[in-house]
Amino acid sequence: MTVPDFGELDPELARAEAALADGGALAGVRSALPDEAAAARFLNAVLADSGATPRLRRHAAGWRIVTLSAAAGAGDLAATASGLANLVAADGWRRVKQCSRPGCVATFIDRTNGVTRRYCRDHSRHEIPLGKGMSPPRPTTSAADDRPASQP
């Protein structure tokens, strides 16, 4: 699969990521994963309820967007859910992830080229507690820091 052009999917995709994380209208998508068919059914229901016209459909090669007739008055939720649907159509569900930190239920969109991100924004790998026997990285110093203080 190719890496989607996230610039073309934003700002809707950024709003979708926030909606997945806050437990709002897209919380059912988060709880349905990793069952992609169930997540797609829930996302399609959100799309329908919000007046959005696209729907996700599974095809032999993956997920595709099918556009229905336009609905009048589709608002922010429609655009948000549509952004998520476009991501899934471009790259499947593999980029919609739950934070790997124990106890964290945050959902996020993995925008890395290799789909390697494991933690939400609040728990980036740099903030994960060190395991037993591990030490924190040593601070770096410049050559100027190593020189003795000048004497008057």
C-alpha positions in Angstrom: 0.0 0.0 0.0 1.1 3.5 -0.6 1.3 6.2 2.0 -1.8 8.5 1.8 -1.3 12.2 1.1 -2.2 13.4 4.6 -2.2 17.0 3.4 -5.1 16.3 1.1 -7.0 14.5 3.9 -6.6 17.4 6.5 -8.2 19.2 8.2 -11.0 16.6 8.3 -8.6 13.7 9.2 -7.2 15.8 12.1 -10.7 16.3 13.4 -11.4 12.6 12.9 -8.4 11.7 15.0 -9.6 14.1 17.8 -13.1 12.6 17.6 -11.7 9.1 17.9 -9.6 10.1 20.9 -12.3 12.0 22.8 -14.9 9.2 22.8 -17.4 11.2 20.9 -19.4 10.3 17.8 -16.6 8.1 16.5 -16.1 6.1 19.7 -17.9 3.1 18.2 -15.3 2.9 15.5 -12.5 2.7 18.1 -14.3 0.0 20.1 -15.1 -2.0 17.0 -11.4 -2.3 15.9 -9.6 -4.6 15.1 -12.8 -6.0 13.5 -12.6 -3.9 10.3 -16.1 -4.9 9.0 -17.7 -3.8 12.3 -15.7 -0.6 12.3 -16.8 0.1 8.7 -20.5 -0.6 9.6 -20.3 1.9 12.5 -18.5 4.5 10.4 -21.1 4.1 7.6 -23.8 4.6 10.2 -22.2 7.8 11.4 -21.8 9.0 7.8 -25.5 8.3 7.2 -26.7 9.9 10.4 -24.7 13.0 9.7 -25.9 13.4 6.2 -22.6 12.6 4.5 -22.7 11.0 1.1 -19.7 8.6 1.0 -19.9 5.1 2.3 -17.1 2.5 2.8 -17.4 -0.7 0.9 -15.0 -3.6 1.0 -13.7 -4.8 -2.4 -11.2 -7.5 -3.3 -8.3 -5.0 -3.2 -9.3 -3.3 0.1 -11.7 -0.5 1.0 -13.3 1.9 -1.4 -15.5 5.0 -1.1 -18.9 4.8 -2.7 -20.7 8.1 -3.1 -24.4 8.3 -2.6 -26.6 11.2 -3.7 -25.8 14.4 -1.8 -27.6 15.3 1.3 -28.5 18.9 2.2 -27.1 20.2 5.4 -24.2 17.8 6.0 -22.0 19.5 8.7 -18.8 19.1 10.6 -19.4 15.5 11.7 -20.1 14.5 8.1 -16.8 16.1 7.0 -15.0 14.5 9.9 -16.3 11.0 9.3 -15.7 11.5 5.5 -12.0 12.3 6.3 -11.7 9.0 8.2 -13.5 7.1 5.4 -11.1 8.6 2.8 -8.1 7.4 4.9 -9.5 3.9 5.2 -10.2 3.8 1.5 -6.6 4.9 0.7 -4.8 2.7 3.2 -7.1 0.4 5.1 -7.7 0.5 8.9 -4.1 -0.2 9.8 -3.4 3.5 10.6 -6.3 3.8 13.1 -4.6 2.7 16.3 -5.0 2.6 20.0 -2.2 3.8 22.3 0.1 0.9 23.5 0.6 2.4 26.9 -1.1 0.2 29.5 -4.3 1.8 30.7 -4.5 4.4 27.9 -7.6 4.1 25.6 -6.6 7.0 23.3 -7.1 6.4 19.6 -4.9 8.1 17.0 -4.1 8.2 13.3 -0.6 6.8 12.6 0.9 9.2 9.9 4.4 7.6 9.8 5.6 6.2 6.5 6.2 2.8 8.0 3.0 2.7 10.1 5.2 2.3 13.2 3.7 4.7 15.7 2.6 3.0 18.9 1.6 5.7 21.3 -0.8 8.6 21.4 0.4 12.2 21.5 0.2 12.2 25.3 2.4 9.1 25.6 5.0 9.4 22.9 7.8 6.8 23.3 10.0 9.5 25.0 7.5 9.7 27.9 7.2 6.0 28.5 8.5 5.0 32.0 11.9 3.2 31.9 11.9 -0.5 32.7 13.9 -2.1 35.5 17.7 -1.7 34.8 17.3 1.0 32.2 18.8 4.4 32.6 17.7 7.6 31.0 19.7 9.0 28.1 22.7 11.1 29.2 22.4 14.8 28.4 24.6 16.0 25.7 27.2 18.7 26.4 29.0 21.0 24.1 32.7 21.6 24.0 32.1 25.0 25.7 30.5 23.3 28.7 33.6 21.2 29.2 36.0 24.2 29.5 37.0 25.5 33.0 35.5 28.8 34.0 37.7 31.7 33.1 39.5 33.3 36.0 39.6 37.1 36.5 
